[in-house]
Amino acid sequence: MKMSKNSWIGLGALAVIVMWAISTYNGMVSLDEGVNKAWGNVQADYQRRYDLIPTLVNTVKGYAAHEEKVFMEVTEARNKATQMTLQVDSMGNFDEAYMERFKKAQAELQGSLSRLMAITENYPELKANEQFMKLQDQLEGTENRIKESRKAFNEAVEPYNKKVRQFPGSLLSGIFGFSPKPMFSADEGAEKRVEVNF
């Protein structure tokens, strides 16, 4: 049976649409995996911070045993923050509200760490302790790594969100289960100067 010219044109148009759909889907998968990888790096840097905190607290405790309240705050904030850890495989399921709770837990931990570091100002012998100095350097390096990882995460989320939300990709994103992902933004009140009072 011989196909008509219109049948060939229709078949060609269908082939183009199918190839476009496959290409769009594969592009979304690639960008989604980039976001997952970036999020894994953010999590690894937060984990590094979590791992350093007990050693830092124990080092300071030896010098400032009467500061028990601050040690408890740091420990509680660390425990709360580790409970908020997002798993890379659940990235598609989190939303702005979950990201805000995650950021709030991290901000509480950061605040308690700041209070702990402020305590050290009262202990010159602690500031001169080599182990403490190494821990402080590691913690500062970790905070810089977290900042860079969050920036890299946002840089991975941006093209993904564009692909998912812009036409014509938006036609397929819902069908394939791709939805926009929240980005890190500055914590509420981040523009204000932090004051530590004891």
Secondary structure as GFF3:
##gff-version 3
##sequence-region A 1 198
A	DSSP	alpha_helix	5	61	.	.	.	ID=ss1
A	DSSP	alpha_helix	68	83	.	.	.	ID=ss2
A	DSSP	three_ten_helix	88	93	.	.	.	ID=ss3
A	DSSP	alpha_helix	96	119	.	.	.	ID=ss4
A	DSSP	three_ten_helix	120	122	.	.	.	ID=ss5
A	DSSP	alpha_helix	124	127	.	.	.	ID=ss6
A	DSSP	alpha_helix	130	165	.	.	.	ID=ss7
A	DSSP	alpha_helix	169	176	.	.	.	ID=ss8
###
